[in-house]
Amino acid sequence: MKEALSENRELSTQEGRRAYWREHIEKWQQSGQSKRAYCREHSLRTANLYRWCAKLPKGEQRRPQFIPVRLPTLPANRYALELMLVNGRVLRIGAEADPKWVSQLVQELERAC
């Protein structure tokens, strides 16, 4: 009963209603259920969920979640460029190669093909 009372107070302001529906939309998206099934389970009107999904900007519907990412360090002998030649041979060019030289090499190879 107390929960219903606080929910009613929360829904009395526009921001409270936005927060309430933003939370339901997020829970529905995470549930994997259809809108109808989610609404039935949570005693919500399906039309309201549809309306709030359309009303809230996409950025408000789902809060971003940041996942830490660690990029591996590459060994010094890794190549910046690898070209597969017509004859099946592979040409590997290191990261320290001069870009002008690489450009000239590619032009020469294109002329030869």
Secondary structure, 3 states (H helix, E strand, C coil): CHHHHHHHHHCCCHHHHHHHHHHHHHHHHHHCCCHHHHHHHHCCCHHHHHHHHHHCCHHHHCCCCCCCCCCCCCCCCCEEEEEECCCCCEEEEECCCCHHHHHHHHHHHHHHC
